Amino acid sequence: MRAMSDRGFPSVDDATRQAALACIGKLQAFGMPGSDRREGHVTSVGDGRDMRLSGIATSPLDALVHIANALSHVDMSDQVWIVDPARARAEMAAAGAGRAAQTSLRKRRGKSASLPSAIATWFRPTSAPERPLLYWLHSPTLRGVLTAGVEAMGLDGATSATAPRRGIFFNDASVWSPDRQQRVRPELPLWLAAQSDWLPYDPATAQELRALLCAALDALYVRGESGFCYLSAHDAPCGEGPPLGPDDARDAFLGMYRLRALPQTHPPYTIRLCGAGRALTNVMEAARWLQLDWGVACEVWSCPSYTRLAREAGDAERVAMLRGEPAASVSHLTQCLGDGRTPVLAVTGYARHIAHQIGAYVPARFLALGSDDSNGSYANDALGGRDESGESLRSGDTPGVRWIVLNALRLLVSEGTFARARIAEATRRYGIV
């Protein structure tokens, strides 16, 4: 996303800005799923599902359902456009049910602002102010995202290069679905990484998703930047800590923030681990194994957007090259990982290229892992076989904990700080054959 003033676009008007601030205030006011909830409390979802809010674990998808319910309420109906085709279909089905069912639905959810398509926003009165657009996708394909993007551009955006193009997209399609037809297609994250108007994020937790949404609303509809913000929303439960503080929330929107620092005791073996989305859970567990089994201290970073990190680092490098001197501003990636020679291992649940984007801008020894790494990248390597249960390590899924640990040790061996013989020891220890 880019500042609109840089491209000659008009700034957002005050009504749009106030609507965005109202949405941000709403998001910051309520608790997230799993926090301070009565046992057994249930929130209804528009497509007929129930979201149970008991317990501590939650997921970005749970948070998305909670957010959509809050922003779809009657008191927010004139502040935001929420496009949710699945929810709209469920409401239309409910409208065709008996009066008792309709009354029950209204009591549970109040009036909804959900739209079946963003095309409905094309025909608003010309005097009506722009509202924040939140589009909930249920599409594993690039075609679905492209269609939604065309809808969000509107009539003016489709025909005019100077019309503002803004929107926030959520996609609950998963890379983990047992049904291969429902898994996110490999070309989708690659396309998002290549489109300058799209800024993709892969939040790991509900709190990250909320922080990223608030930051996107501020950037697009308060400060008037142009572009589309894309947030994935996986459904894997994960432990939730307190909400992100202002600094961590800002850094998350810039692409990464630190979860665990290296100890001040100067341990003999150190490595920096980066993880995004659902893969972050495996990264955190791998850090624990590395410490307990091998005495390797780990600095852990959550990286919701490898793409933003790489783009801004590339822009800074390009400016420095053209001016013949260091850029006046240092990229966020350089601020986080530019100092020191500690090796960096970056992990993603998508194809390795997504995490590998930052490698060119990290001065330390670097390695990226992704869903395609165990699918032939190390076909002749002992690390690319089967585990002791016979499960293939070339399944195309996210890198597992053992895979991350083994490659972290491999990175340390390449650095010359770890004995090569210990790789074979680790392979035997973790049952890789």
Contacts in CASP RR format, 6 or more apart in sequence:
PFRMAT RR
TARGET T0000
AUTHOR 0000-0000-0000
METHOD contacts of the structure
MODEL  1
MRAMSDRGFPSVDDATRQAALACIGKLQAFGMPGSDRREGHVTSVGDGRD
MRLSGIATSPLDALVHIANALSHVDMSDQVWIVDPARARAEMAAAGAGRA
AQTSLRKRRGKSASLPSAIATWFRPTSAPERPLLYWLHSPTLRGVLTAGV
EAMGLDGATSATAPRRGIFFNDASVWSPDRQQRVRPELPLWLAAQSDWLP
YDPATAQELRALLCAALDALYVRGESGFCYLSAHDAPCGEGPPLGPDDAR
DAFLGMYRLRALPQTHPPYTIRLCGAGRALTNVMEAARWLQLDWGVACEV
WSCPSYTRLAREAGDAERVAMLRGEPAASVSHLTQCLGDGRTPVLAVTGY
ARHIAHQIGAYVPARFLALGSDDSNGSYANDALGGRDESGESLRSGDTPG
VRWIVLNALRLLVSEGTFARARIAEATRRYGIV
1 197 0 8 1.000
1 199 0 8 1.000
1 219 0 8 1.000
1 220 0 8 1.000
1 225 0 8 1.000
1 226 0 8 1.000
1 227 0 8 1.000
1 228 0 8 1.000
1 229 0 8 1.000
2 196 0 8 1.000
2 225 0 8 1.000
2 226 0 8 1.000
2 227 0 8 1.000
3 223 0 8 1.000
3 224 0 8 1.000
3 225 0 8 1.000
3 226 0 8 1.000
4 10 0 8 1.000
4 11 0 8 1.000
4 164 0 8 1.000
4 224 0 8 1.000
4 225 0 8 1.000
4 226 0 8 1.000
5 11 0 8 1.000
7 226 0 8 1.000
8 162 0 8 1.000
9 162 0 8 1.000
9 163 0 8 1.000
9 164 0 8 1.000
9 226 0 8 1.000
10 164 0 8 1.000
11 224 0 8 1.000
12 20 0 8 1.000
12 130 0 8 1.000
12 164 0 8 1.000
12 221 0 8 1.000
12 222 0 8 1.000
12 224 0 8 1.000
13 129 0 8 1.000
13 130 0 8 1.000
15 129 0 8 1.000
16 129 0 8 1.000
16 130 0 8 1.000
16 131 0 8 1.000
16 132 0 8 1.000
16 221 0 8 1.000
17 221 0 8 1.000
17 222 0 8 1.000
19 79 0 8 1.000
19 80 0 8 1.000
19 129 0 8 1.000
19 131 0 8 1.000
19 132 0 8 1.000
19 221 0 8 1.000
20 132 0 8 1.000
20 217 0 8 1.000
20 218 0 8 1.000
20 220 0 8 1.000
20 221 0 8 1.000
20 222 0 8 1.000
21 222 0 8 1.000
22 76 0 8 1.000
22 79 0 8 1.000
23 71 0 8 1.000
23 76 0 8 1.000
23 79 0 8 1.000
23 80 0 8 1.000
23 132 0 8 1.000
23 217 0 8 1.000
24 214 0 8 1.000
24 217 0 8 1.000
24 218 0 8 1.000
24 222 0 8 1.000
26 70 0 8 1.000
26 71 0 8 1.000
26 76 0 8 1.000
27 67 0 8 1.000
27 70 0 8 1.000
27 71 0 8 1.000
27 210 0 8 1.000
27 213 0 8 1.000
27 214 0 8 1.000
28 214 0 8 1.000
30 66 0 8 1.000
30 70 0 8 1.000
32 58 0 8 1.000
32 63 0 8 1.000
32 66 0 8 1.000
32 206 0 8 1.000
32 207 0 8 1.000
32 210 0 8 1.000
32 240 0 8 1.000
32 243 0 8 1.000
33 43 0 8 1.000
33 51 0 8 1.000
33 53 0 8 1.000
33 58 0 8 1.000
33 62 0 8 1.000
33 63 0 8 1.000
33 65 0 8 1.000
33 66 0 8 1.000
33 206 0 8 1.000
34 53 0 8 1.000
34 54 0 8 1.000
34 55 0 8 1.000
34 56 0 8 1.000
34 57 0 8 1.000
34 58 0 8 1.000
34 62 0 8 1.000
34 240 0 8 1.000
35 56 0 8 1.000
35 240 0 8 1.000
37 53 0 8 1.000
37 54 0 8 1.000
37 55 0 8 1.000
38 54 0 8 1.000
39 54 0 8 1.000
40 52 0 8 1.000
40 53 0 8 1.000
40 54 0 8 1.000
41 52 0 8 1.000
41 53 0 8 1.000
41 54 0 8 1.000
42 50 0 8 1.000
42 51 0 8 1.000
42 52 0 8 1.000
42 53 0 8 1.000
43 50 0 8 1.000
43 51 0 8 1.000
43 53 0 8 1.000
43 65 0 8 1.000
43 66 0 8 1.000
43 69 0 8 1.000
44 50 0 8 1.000
44 51 0 8 1.000
44 69 0 8 1.000
44 105 0 8 1.000
44 108 0 8 1.000
44 109 0 8 1.000
45 51 0 8 1.000
45 65 0 8 1.000
45 69 0 8 1.000
45 87 0 8 1.000
46 87 0 8 1.000
46 90 0 8 1.000
46 91 0 8 1.000
46 109 0 8 1.000
46 112 0 8 1.000
46 114 0 8 1.000
47 86 0 8 1.000
47 87 0 8 1.000
47 89 0 8 1.000
47 90 0 8 1.000
48 90 0 8 1.000
49 65 0 8 1.000
51 62 0 8 1.000
51 65 0 8 1.000
51 66 0 8 1.000
53 66 0 8 1.000
56 239 0 8 1.000
56 240 0 8 1.000
57 237 0 8 1.000
57 238 0 8 1.000
57 239 0 8 1.000
57 240 0 8 1.000
58 205 0 8 1.000
58 206 0 8 1.000
58 237 0 8 1.000
58 238 0 8 1.000
58 239 0 8 1.000
58 240 0 8 1.000
59 205 0 8 1.000
59 206 0 8 1.000
59 233 0 8 1.000
59 234 0 8 1.000
59 235 0 8 1.000
59 236 0 8 1.000
59 237 0 8 1.000
59 238 0 8 1.000
60 203 0 8 1.000
60 204 0 8 1.000
60 205 0 8 1.000
60 206 0 8 1.000
60 208 0 8 1.000
60 209 0 8 1.000
60 231 0 8 1.000
60 232 0 8 1.000
60 233 0 8 1.000
60 234 0 8 1.000
60 235 0 8 1.000
60 277 0 8 1.000
61 172 0 8 1.000
61 233 0 8 1.000
61 234 0 8 1.000
61 235 0 8 1.000
62 206 0 8 1.000
62 235 0 8 1.000
63 206 0 8 1.000
63 207 0 8 1.000
63 209 0 8 1.000
63 210 0 8 1.000
63 233 0 8 1.000
64 136 0 8 1.000
64 170 0 8 1.000
64 172 0 8 1.000
64 209 0 8 1.000
64 233 0 8 1.000
66 206 0 8 1.000
67 209 0 8 1.000
67 210 0 8 1.000
67 213 0 8 1.000
68 82 0 8 1.000
68 84 0 8 1.000
68 87 0 8 1.000
68 114 0 8 1.000
68 134 0 8 1.000
68 136 0 8 1.000
69 109 0 8 1.000
70 76 0 8 1.000
71 79 0 8 1.000
71 80 0 8 1.000
71 82 0 8 1.000
71 113 0 8 1.000
71 134 0 8 1.000
72 82 0 8 1.000
72 87 0 8 1.000
72 109 0 8 1.000
72 112 0 8 1.000
72 113 0 8 1.000
72 114 0 8 1.000
73 109 0 8 1.000
73 110 0 8 1.000
73 111 0 8 1.000
73 113 0 8 1.000
74 110 0 8 1.000
74 111 0 8 1.000
76 113 0 8 1.000
77 111 0 8 1.000
77 112 0 8 1.000
77 113 0 8 1.000
78 131 0 8 1.000
79 131 0 8 1.000
79 132 0 8 1.000
80 113 0 8 1.000
80 131 0 8 1.000
80 132 0 8 1.000
80 133 0 8 1.000
80 134 0 8 1.000
81 113 0 8 1.000
81 115 0 8 1.000
81 118 0 8 1.000
81 120 0 8 1.000
81 121 0 8 1.000
81 131 0 8 1.000
81 132 0 8 1.000
81 133 0 8 1.000
81 134 0 8 1.000
82 113 0 8 1.000
82 114 0 8 1.000
82 115 0 8 1.000
82 134 0 8 1.000
82 136 0 8 1.000
83 114 0 8 1.000
83 115 0 8 1.000
83 116 0 8 1.000
83 117 0 8 1.000
83 118 0 8 1.000
83 120 0 8 1.000
83 133 0 8 1.000
83 134 0 8 1.000
83 135 0 8 1.000
83 136 0 8 1.000
83 148 0 8 1.000
83 151 0 8 1.000
84 114 0 8 1.000
84 115 0 8 1.000
84 135 0 8 1.000
84 136 0 8 1.000
85 116 0 8 1.000
85 117 0 8 1.000
85 136 0 8 1.000
85 138 0 8 1.000
86 136 0 8 1.000
86 138 0 8 1.000
87 112 0 8 1.000
87 114 0 8 1.000
87 136 0 8 1.000
88 114 0 8 1.000
88 115 0 8 1.000
88 116 0 8 1.000
89 116 0 8 1.000
91 105 0 8 1.000
91 112 0 8 1.000
91 114 0 8 1.000
92 116 0 8 1.000
94 101 0 8 1.000
94 102 0 8 1.000
94 105 0 8 1.000
95 102 0 8 1.000
96 102 0 8 1.000
115 121 0 8 1.000
117 151 0 8 1.000
118 133 0 8 1.000
118 135 0 8 1.000
118 148 0 8 1.000
118 149 0 8 1.000
118 151 0 8 1.000
118 152 0 8 1.000
118 154 0 8 1.000
119 151 0 8 1.000
119 154 0 8 1.000
121 131 0 8 1.000
121 133 0 8 1.000
121 154 0 8 1.000
122 154 0 8 1.000
122 155 0 8 1.000
130 164 0 8 1.000
130 166 0 8 1.000
130 221 0 8 1.000
132 167 0 8 1.000
132 168 0 8 1.000
132 217 0 8 1.000
132 220 0 8 1.000
132 221 0 8 1.000
133 152 0 8 1.000
133 166 0 8 1.000
133 167 0 8 1.000
133 168 0 8 1.000
134 167 0 8 1.000
134 168 0 8 1.000
134 170 0 8 1.000
135 148 0 8 1.000
135 149 0 8 1.000
135 151 0 8 1.000
135 152 0 8 1.000
135 167 0 8 1.000
135 168 0 8 1.000
135 169 0 8 1.000
135 170 0 8 1.000
136 170 0 8 1.000
136 172 0 8 1.000
137 144 0 8 1.000
137 145 0 8 1.000
137 148 0 8 1.000
137 169 0 8 1.000
137 170 0 8 1.000
137 171 0 8 1.000
137 172 0 8 1.000
137 173 0 8 1.000
138 171 0 8 1.000
138 172 0 8 1.000
138 173 0 8 1.000
139 145 0 8 1.000
139 148 0 8 1.000
139 171 0 8 1.000
139 173 0 8 1.000
140 173 0 8 1.000
140 174 0 8 1.000
140 177 0 8 1.000
140 181 0 8 1.000
140 182 0 8 1.000
140 183 0 8 1.000
140 184 0 8 1.000
140 185 0 8 1.000
140 188 0 8 1.000
141 185 0 8 1.000
141 188 0 8 1.000
142 185 0 8 1.000
142 187 0 8 1.000
142 188 0 8 1.000
142 191 0 8 1.000
145 169 0 8 1.000
145 171 0 8 1.000
145 188 0 8 1.000
145 191 0 8 1.000
145 192 0 8 1.000
145 230 0 8 1.000
148 169 0 8 1.000
149 169 0 8 1.000
149 228 0 8 1.000
150 158 0 8 1.000
152 165 0 8 1.000
152 166 0 8 1.000
152 167 0 8 1.000
152 169 0 8 1.000
152 228 0 8 1.000
153 163 0 8 1.000
153 165 0 8 1.000
154 163 0 8 1.000
156 163 0 8 1.000
157 163 0 8 1.000
157 164 0 8 1.000
157 165 0 8 1.000
164 224 0 8 1.000
164 226 0 8 1.000
165 197 0 8 1.000
165 226 0 8 1.000
165 227 0 8 1.000
165 228 0 8 1.000
166 220 0 8 1.000
166 221 0 8 1.000
166 224 0 8 1.000
166 225 0 8 1.000
166 226 0 8 1.000
166 227 0 8 1.000
166 228 0 8 1.000
167 220 0 8 1.000
167 227 0 8 1.000
167 228 0 8 1.000
167 229 0 8 1.000
168 213 0 8 1.000
168 216 0 8 1.000
168 217 0 8 1.000
168 220 0 8 1.000
168 228 0 8 1.000
168 229 0 8 1.000
168 231 0 8 1.000
169 228 0 8 1.000
169 229 0 8 1.000
169 230 0 8 1.000
169 231 0 8 1.000
170 231 0 8 1.000
170 232 0 8 1.000
170 233 0 8 1.000
171 184 0 8 1.000
171 230 0 8 1.000
171 231 0 8 1.000
171 232 0 8 1.000
171 233 0 8 1.000
172 232 0 8 1.000
172 233 0 8 1.000
172 234 0 8 1.000
172 235 0 8 1.000
173 182 0 8 1.000
173 183 0 8 1.000
173 184 0 8 1.000
173 232 0 8 1.000
174 182 0 8 1.000
174 183 0 8 1.000
174 184 0 8 1.000
174 234 0 8 1.000
174 235 0 8 1.000
175 183 0 8 1.000
175 184 0 8 1.000
175 234 0 8 1.000
175 278 0 8 1.000
175 349 0 8 1.000
175 350 0 8 1.000
175 371 0 8 1.000
175 397 0 8 1.000
175 398 0 8 1.000
176 183 0 8 1.000
176 234 0 8 1.000
176 236 0 8 1.000
176 278 0 8 1.000
176 397 0 8 1.000
176 398 0 8 1.000
177 183 0 8 1.000
184 232 0 8 1.000
184 350 0 8 1.000
186 350 0 8 1.000
186 351 0 8 1.000
186 372 0 8 1.000
189 200 0 8 1.000
189 350 0 8 1.000
189 351 0 8 1.000
189 354 0 8 1.000
190 351 0 8 1.000
190 353 0 8 1.000
190 354 0 8 1.000
192 198 0 8 1.000
192 200 0 8 1.000
192 230 0 8 1.000
192 307 0 8 1.000
193 200 0 8 1.000
193 307 0 8 1.000
193 353 0 8 1.000
193 354 0 8 1.000
193 357 0 8 1.000
196 311 0 8 1.000
197 226 0 8 1.000
197 227 0 8 1.000
197 228 0 8 1.000
198 227 0 8 1.000
198 228 0 8 1.000
198 229 0 8 1.000
198 230 0 8 1.000
199 227 0 8 1.000
199 228 0 8 1.000
199 229 0 8 1.000
199 230 0 8 1.000
199 305 0 8 1.000
199 307 0 8 1.000
199 308 0 8 1.000
200 230 0 8 1.000
200 231 0 8 1.000
200 232 0 8 1.000
200 305 0 8 1.000
200 307 0 8 1.000
201 212 0 8 1.000
201 229 0 8 1.000
201 230 0 8 1.000
201 231 0 8 1.000
201 232 0 8 1.000
201 255 0 8 1.000
201 304 0 8 1.000
201 305 0 8 1.000
201 308 0 8 1.000
202 231 0 8 1.000
202 232 0 8 1.000
202 276 0 8 1.000
202 277 0 8 1.000
202 304 0 8 1.000
202 305 0 8 1.000
202 348 0 8 1.000
202 349 0 8 1.000
202 350 0 8 1.000
203 209 0 8 1.000
203 212 0 8 1.000
203 231 0 8 1.000
203 232 0 8 1.000
203 233 0 8 1.000
203 252 0 8 1.000
203 277 0 8 1.000
203 304 0 8 1.000
204 238 0 8 1.000
204 275 0 8 1.000
204 276 0 8 1.000
204 277 0 8 1.000
204 278 0 8 1.000
204 279 0 8 1.000
204 280 0 8 1.000
204 281 0 8 1.000
204 302 0 8 1.000
204 304 0 8 1.000
205 238 0 8 1.000
205 239 0 8 1.000
205 240 0 8 1.000
205 241 0 8 1.000
206 240 0 8 1.000
207 240 0 8 1.000
207 241 0 8 1.000
207 242 0 8 1.000
207 243 0 8 1.000
207 244 0 8 1.000
208 244 0 8 1.000
208 252 0 8 1.000
208 302 0 8 1.000
208 304 0 8 1.000
209 231 0 8 1.000
209 233 0 8 1.000
210 243 0 8 1.000
211 243 0 8 1.000
211 244 0 8 1.000
211 245 0 8 1.000
211 248 0 8 1.000
211 249 0 8 1.000
211 252 0 8 1.000
211 253 0 8 1.000
212 229 0 8 1.000
212 231 0 8 1.000
212 252 0 8 1.000
212 253 0 8 1.000
212 304 0 8 1.000
213 231 0 8 1.000
214 249 0 8 1.000
215 249 0 8 1.000
215 250 0 8 1.000
215 252 0 8 1.000
215 253 0 8 1.000
216 229 0 8 1.000
216 231 0 8 1.000
216 253 0 8 1.000
219 225 0 8 1.000
219 229 0 8 1.000
219 253 0 8 1.000
220 226 0 8 1.000
220 227 0 8 1.000
220 229 0 8 1.000
232 277 0 8 1.000
234 277 0 8 1.000
234 278 0 8 1.000
236 278 0 8 1.000
236 281 0 8 1.000
238 278 0 8 1.000
238 281 0 8 1.000
244 252 0 8 1.000
244 257 0 8 1.000
247 257 0 8 1.000
248 257 0 8 1.000
251 257 0 8 1.000
251 258 0 8 1.000
251 332 0 8 1.000
251 336 0 8 1.000
252 302 0 8 1.000
252 304 0 8 1.000
253 304 0 8 1.000
254 308 0 8 1.000
254 309 0 8 1.000
254 312 0 8 1.000
254 332 0 8 1.000
255 303 0 8 1.000
255 304 0 8 1.000
255 305 0 8 1.000
255 306 0 8 1.000
255 308 0 8 1.000
255 309 0 8 1.000
255 332 0 8 1.000
256 274 0 8 1.000
256 301 0 8 1.000
256 302 0 8 1.000
256 303 0 8 1.000
256 304 0 8 1.000
256 305 0 8 1.000
256 309 0 8 1.000
256 332 0 8 1.000
256 333 0 8 1.000
256 336 0 8 1.000
257 301 0 8 1.000
257 302 0 8 1.000
258 299 0 8 1.000
258 300 0 8 1.000
258 301 0 8 1.000
258 302 0 8 1.000
258 336 0 8 1.000
259 284 0 8 1.000
259 300 0 8 1.000
259 301 0 8 1.000
259 302 0 8 1.000
260 287 0 8 1.000
260 298 0 8 1.000
260 299 0 8 1.000
260 300 0 8 1.000
261 299 0 8 1.000
262 270 0 8 1.000
262 297 0 8 1.000
262 298 0 8 1.000
262 299 0 8 1.000
262 342 0 8 1.000
263 297 0 8 1.000
267 295 0 8 1.000
267 296 0 8 1.000
267 297 0 8 1.000
268 295 0 8 1.000
268 417 0 8 1.000
269 294 0 8 1.000
269 295 0 8 1.000
269 296 0 8 1.000
269 297 0 8 1.000
269 412 0 8 1.000
269 417 0 8 1.000
269 418 0 8 1.000
270 296 0 8 1.000
270 297 0 8 1.000
270 298 0 8 1.000
270 299 0 8 1.000
270 342 0 8 1.000
271 290 0 8 1.000
271 296 0 8 1.000
271 297 0 8 1.000
271 298 0 8 1.000
271 299 0 8 1.000
271 342 0 8 1.000
271 343 0 8 1.000
271 344 0 8 1.000
271 345 0 8 1.000
271 408 0 8 1.000
271 411 0 8 1.000
271 412 0 8 1.000
272 298 0 8 1.000
272 299 0 8 1.000
272 300 0 8 1.000
272 301 0 8 1.000
272 337 0 8 1.000
272 342 0 8 1.000
272 343 0 8 1.000
272 344 0 8 1.000
272 345 0 8 1.000
272 364 0 8 1.000
273 283 0 8 1.000
273 286 0 8 1.000
273 287 0 8 1.000
273 298 0 8 1.000
273 299 0 8 1.000
273 300 0 8 1.000
273 301 0 8 1.000
273 345 0 8 1.000
273 347 0 8 1.000
273 404 0 8 1.000
273 408 0 8 1.000
274 283 0 8 1.000
274 300 0 8 1.000
274 301 0 8 1.000
274 302 0 8 1.000
274 303 0 8 1.000
274 306 0 8 1.000
274 344 0 8 1.000
274 345 0 8 1.000
274 346 0 8 1.000
274 347 0 8 1.000
274 355 0 8 1.000
275 283 0 8 1.000
275 300 0 8 1.000
275 301 0 8 1.000
275 302 0 8 1.000
275 303 0 8 1.000
275 346 0 8 1.000
275 347 0 8 1.000
275 348 0 8 1.000
275 355 0 8 1.000
276 302 0 8 1.000
276 303 0 8 1.000
276 304 0 8 1.000
276 305 0 8 1.000
276 306 0 8 1.000
276 347 0 8 1.000
276 348 0 8 1.000
276 349 0 8 1.000
276 354 0 8 1.000
276 355 0 8 1.000
277 304 0 8 1.000
277 348 0 8 1.000
277 349 0 8 1.000
278 349 0 8 1.000
278 398 0 8 1.000
279 347 0 8 1.000
279 348 0 8 1.000
279 349 0 8 1.000
279 370 0 8 1.000
279 398 0 8 1.000
279 399 0 8 1.000
280 302 0 8 1.000
280 347 0 8 1.000
282 347 0 8 1.000
282 398 0 8 1.000
282 399 0 8 1.000
282 400 0 8 1.000
282 401 0 8 1.000
282 404 0 8 1.000
283 300 0 8 1.000
283 347 0 8 1.000
283 404 0 8 1.000
284 300 0 8 1.000
285 401 0 8 1.000
286 298 0 8 1.000
286 400 0 8 1.000
286 401 0 8 1.000
286 404 0 8 1.000
286 405 0 8 1.000
286 408 0 8 1.000
287 298 0 8 1.000
287 300 0 8 1.000
289 401 0 8 1.000
289 402 0 8 1.000
289 405 0 8 1.000
290 296 0 8 1.000
290 298 0 8 1.000
290 405 0 8 1.000
290 408 0 8 1.000
290 409 0 8 1.000
291 297 0 8 1.000
291 298 0 8 1.000
293 405 0 8 1.000
293 426 0 8 1.000
293 429 0 8 1.000
294 405 0 8 1.000
294 409 0 8 1.000
294 422 0 8 1.000
294 426 0 8 1.000
296 408 0 8 1.000
296 409 0 8 1.000
296 412 0 8 1.000
298 408 0 8 1.000
299 342 0 8 1.000
301 336 0 8 1.000
301 337 0 8 1.000
303 309 0 8 1.000
303 346 0 8 1.000
303 355 0 8 1.000
303 358 0 8 1.000
306 346 0 8 1.000
306 348 0 8 1.000
306 354 0 8 1.000
306 355 0 8 1.000
306 357 0 8 1.000
306 358 0 8 1.000
307 354 0 8 1.000
307 357 0 8 1.000
309 331 0 8 1.000
309 332 0 8 1.000
309 333 0 8 1.000
309 357 0 8 1.000
309 358 0 8 1.000
309 361 0 8 1.000
310 333 0 8 1.000
310 357 0 8 1.000
310 358 0 8 1.000
310 359 0 8 1.000
310 360 0 8 1.000
310 361 0 8 1.000
312 331 0 8 1.000
312 332 0 8 1.000
312 333 0 8 1.000
313 331 0 8 1.000
313 332 0 8 1.000
313 333 0 8 1.000
313 334 0 8 1.000
313 358 0 8 1.000
313 360 0 8 1.000
313 361 0 8 1.000
314 331 0 8 1.000
314 360 0 8 1.000
314 361 0 8 1.000
315 331 0 8 1.000
316 327 0 8 1.000
316 329 0 8 1.000
316 330 0 8 1.000
316 331 0 8 1.000
316 334 0 8 1.000
317 327 0 8 1.000
317 361 0 8 1.000
319 327 0 8 1.000
320 326 0 8 1.000
320 327 0 8 1.000
331 361 0 8 1.000
333 358 0 8 1.000
333 361 0 8 1.000
333 362 0 8 1.000
334 361 0 8 1.000
337 344 0 8 1.000
337 358 0 8 1.000
337 362 0 8 1.000
337 364 0 8 1.000
338 362 0 8 1.000
338 363 0 8 1.000
338 364 0 8 1.000
340 363 0 8 1.000
340 364 0 8 1.000
341 363 0 8 1.000
341 364 0 8 1.000
341 365 0 8 1.000
342 364 0 8 1.000
343 364 0 8 1.000
343 365 0 8 1.000
343 366 0 8 1.000
343 367 0 8 1.000
343 411 0 8 1.000
343 412 0 8 1.000
343 414 0 8 1.000
343 415 0 8 1.000
344 359 0 8 1.000
344 362 0 8 1.000
344 364 0 8 1.000
344 365 0 8 1.000
344 366 0 8 1.000
344 367 0 8 1.000
345 366 0 8 1.000
345 367 0 8 1.000
345 368 0 8 1.000
345 369 0 8 1.000
345 404 0 8 1.000
345 407 0 8 1.000
345 408 0 8 1.000
345 411 0 8 1.000
346 355 0 8 1.000
346 356 0 8 1.000
346 358 0 8 1.000
346 359 0 8 1.000
346 366 0 8 1.000
346 367 0 8 1.000
346 368 0 8 1.000
346 369 0 8 1.000
347 355 0 8 1.000
347 368 0 8 1.000
347 369 0 8 1.000
347 370 0 8 1.000
347 398 0 8 1.000
347 399 0 8 1.000
347 404 0 8 1.000
348 354 0 8 1.000
348 355 0 8 1.000
348 368 0 8 1.000
348 369 0 8 1.000
348 370 0 8 1.000
348 371 0 8 1.000
348 398 0 8 1.000
349 370 0 8 1.000
349 371 0 8 1.000
349 398 0 8 1.000
349 399 0 8 1.000
350 370 0 8 1.000
350 371 0 8 1.000
351 370 0 8 1.000
351 371 0 8 1.000
351 372 0 8 1.000
352 368 0 8 1.000
352 369 0 8 1.000
352 370 0 8 1.000
352 371 0 8 1.000
352 372 0 8 1.000
352 373 0 8 1.000
352 377 0 8 1.000
353 368 0 8 1.000
354 370 0 8 1.000
355 368 0 8 1.000
355 369 0 8 1.000
355 370 0 8 1.000
356 368 0 8 1.000
358 366 0 8 1.000
359 366 0 8 1.000
359 368 0 8 1.000
365 411 0 8 1.000
365 414 0 8 1.000
365 415 0 8 1.000
367 407 0 8 1.000
367 410 0 8 1.000
367 411 0 8 1.000
369 399 0 8 1.000
369 403 0 8 1.000
369 404 0 8 1.000
369 407 0 8 1.000
370 398 0 8 1.000
370 399 0 8 1.000
371 396 0 8 1.000
371 397 0 8 1.000
371 398 0 8 1.000
371 399 0 8 1.000
372 396 0 8 1.000
373 399 0 8 1.000
373 403 0 8 1.000
374 384 0 8 1.000
374 392 0 8 1.000
374 393 0 8 1.000
374 394 0 8 1.000
374 395 0 8 1.000
374 396 0 8 1.000
374 397 0 8 1.000
374 399 0 8 1.000
374 403 0 8 1.000
375 394 0 8 1.000
375 395 0 8 1.000
375 396 0 8 1.000
376 384 0 8 1.000
376 394 0 8 1.000
378 384 0 8 1.000
379 394 0 8 1.000
382 424 0 8 1.000
382 427 0 8 1.000
382 432 0 8 1.000
383 393 0 8 1.000
383 403 0 8 1.000
383 406 0 8 1.000
383 407 0 8 1.000
383 410 0 8 1.000
383 427 0 8 1.000
383 432 0 8 1.000
384 393 0 8 1.000
384 394 0 8 1.000
384 432 0 8 1.000
385 392 0 8 1.000
385 393 0 8 1.000
385 394 0 8 1.000
385 432 0 8 1.000
385 433 0 8 1.000
386 392 0 8 1.000
386 393 0 8 1.000
386 432 0 8 1.000
386 433 0 8 1.000
387 393 0 8 1.000
387 402 0 8 1.000
387 430 0 8 1.000
387 431 0 8 1.000
387 432 0 8 1.000
387 433 0 8 1.000
388 431 0 8 1.000
388 432 0 8 1.000
388 433 0 8 1.000
393 403 0 8 1.000
393 432 0 8 1.000
399 407 0 8 1.000
402 430 0 8 1.000
402 431 0 8 1.000
402 432 0 8 1.000
405 426 0 8 1.000
405 430 0 8 1.000
406 423 0 8 1.000
406 426 0 8 1.000
406 427 0 8 1.000
406 430 0 8 1.000
406 432 0 8 1.000
409 418 0 8 1.000
409 422 0 8 1.000
409 423 0 8 1.000
409 426 0 8 1.000
410 423 0 8 1.000
412 418 0 8 1.000
413 419 0 8 1.000
413 420 0 8 1.000
413 422 0 8 1.000
413 423 0 8 1.000
END
